[in-house]
Amino acid sequence: MALPVAAYAVVTSVWSARRRSARLWLSSQGAAVLTAALVTGAVFALEYLLIGGNFHVADVAQETNRGLPLYLKMAALWSGSTGSLLFWAWISSLYVAYVALKRPDKGRILVPYALAILLGILVFYLGLLNFVSPTFAVLAGTPYDGAGLDPLLQNVWMAVHPPNLYLGFIGMAVPYAYGMAALIARQDN
């Protein structure tokens, strides 16, 4: 559900900037925040499945097993490719919501364009999650136990290191979006 809402927010962000429409901007803000809420719900749903050991879901069966401690089951969210994509989209959606809700002091014309760019990036990741690498893919049968984490990843730093890296990497999209927005709006200040 987050993909069409985010795509709608991209369009309304650009339209609100072009037409200087407060109503379109409010709609875009709401859609951006709704996107973040929907992706947050997906993250919580996957965490629930990981912690509960629901091995009917492929990502859970590949990344956890019954013997893992709780913190590693939680960290399994970003240990596999599909969960990692969802985690990336989630952090991106939180940055999108922050930009959407932030009250700009000056450069009010830049914010809708910056939001559209951030949402465009998010739409790309949501598209991957929906069409290329679905996070909630279901197995034909339910194994008794999962494969578990790679032994190299069974470390306390696995729970700390990747989220910190993701926050920094994904956070760099915000200044990029504002820079691109300034180019689009032809503003140099």
C-alpha positions, 0 to 999 in steps of 0.5 A, a space after each residue: 500500500 505504501 508504493 501507490 501512496 508514495 507515488 501519489 505524494 511525488 506527483 502532488 509535491 511537484 504540482 504543489 510547487 508548480 502551482 503554489 497550491 497549499 491544498 496540494 502541499 497539505 495532501 502531499 504532506 499527508 501522503 508522505 507521512 502515511 507512507 512512513 506509517 505504512 512502511 513502519 507497519 511493514 517493519 513491525 510486521 516483519 519483526 513480529 514474524 522474525 521474533 515469533 519464528 514464523 518459518 512459513 515466511 521465506 525471509 524468516 526461514 532464511 535468516 533466523 532459527 529457534 536457537 538465536 537470542 532475541 537481539 539477533 532475531 531482531 537484527 535479522 531484519 537487516 541481515 538478509 537482502 529483502 529485510 535489508 531493503 525493507 529496513 532501508 525503505 523504512 529509514 528513508 520513509 522516516 527522513 521523508 516524513 521529517 522533511 514533509 513535516 519540517 517547517 521551512 524558514 526560507 526557501 519554501 519553494 525548495 521543500 516540495 521539490 526536495 520531498 518529491 526527490 526523496 519520495 522518488 528514491 523511496 518509490 524505487 525501493 518500494 518498487 523493488 520490495 513489491 516486484 523484485 524482492 518481496 519481503 513477505 514471500 511465503 514458502 510452499 511448506 513450513 520448515 520446523 526450523 530456519 537456517 539461521 544467521 551466518 555465524 559471522 553475523 552472530 555478533 552484538 555489533 550486528 545489532 548496532 553497526 548496520 543501523 548506524 551506517 544506514 542512518 548516515 548513508 540514507 541521510 545523505 539523500 536529504 542534502 542531495 534532495 535539497 541541492 537538486 531542488 535548488 537546481 530545479 527551482 533555479 535558486 542559488 541561496 
